[in-house]
Amino acid sequence: MARRRRRQEPLSSNPAQAEPPRGPGRERPYGPGPERPYGLGRERPHGPGPERPAGGRIAERRPGMGSGLGSLGRPNSIVRQFNFWDDRYEGRRLFAELLGTFFLVLVAAGAGMVNARFGGHAVPAAARVVAPALMVMAIILFMGTVSGAHLNPVVSAAFALRGDFPWRRVPAYVVAQFIGGVLATLLLWALIGRHGSAGLTLPGPGIPVPVAMVWELVLTTGLVSVILGTASGAQQVGAFAAIAVGSYIALAGLWGAPVSGASMNPARSLGPALVLGDWHAWWAYLVGPAVGAALAVGIAQILRGPGGGMHSQQAAQGTIGLQWRPGYWDQRPATPPSGPPPVTQPQAPPTAGPPTAGPPTAGPPATGPTATGPKDEAAGPRHG
């Protein structure tokens, strides 16, 4: 009991500054309290807030959250937990997909076109398949939080099938990805010219088109399985998903590129085909990845059950507008205090003159043996 009483004693000796003990059933009294710093995710509310109910606390309303706070974490709370229909940042998301696919196709198609332009093996075969993988890793790391960094129409469709991405956004994502692939091919054509079928993904010598299609189906199944697995909340790998996805693309290209080109991406294959006007075996690079992505969704269902978790939703759609906003939101200056400034009373200057006997008065400290008083005697004997 003595220990418990000692813990409940106020930390400050001043009763006005002491805080009453807190515990079950003893909440902090409402009233003006110390000012707390405001930063990212804790913006100062504008205007008068809602009235606090008697004997209870009000729930903090955050952007993108509805009133159904009790349904957080449930599959049917998707609209309330994450507002997929908020289009304030849709332009940024689409631009991120266009830019990311542009850089991916620029590297993937540019390697073959550079080899055709300069002859020989200016870009080795291993570098031609590893370079796109490194580019995907970089894109996921530097803008994955904006759009999810799909860069691939079948990846967008797979996320939608899993319930991690709204179907309403899939068409715009696919269009942006194809535009990025077309723009990259046009830039390569303008800079180094067209050189036959360089830059296209075609079946290897002596490989029938159906075989190339099945090959792309198998490779895409593995790629989308890695993407869905690393994006799920079961792994919680975060930014390390870029390493897993990039590693798979590099490994699949090292052994699968001689058979079908290891595209695994309709935007990478059909974008250059549209610009160069060569539609040979185009359907193999559309049907194969589409079916492979659907199989990967079924595999994810068997391994981890239904999608729609919080972590996978954030990985699929990005966290812009949810965990951060464009701009320096964490450096917003604090609102100056309202009301008139406090009035300070001027202090009287110290009186000058020799020390006088009698009660102590304001002025310079007196010198001599009487200035110290009994305090010095308690301190100890004087020496000297």
NORSUL-V701665 format. One record per helix or strand. SS is the DSSP state (A for helix, B for strand). FROM is the first residue (numbers start at 0). TO is the last residue. If there is no record, write none. Layout:
ss->(SS SS)
from->(FROM FROM)
to->(TO TO)
This chain:
ss->(A B B A A A A A A A A A A A B B A A)
from->(1 22 25 68 74 89 124 152 166 208 237 265 283 309 319 323 328 373)
to->(7 22 25 70 80 117 146 161 191 230 259 275 303 316 319 323 330 378)
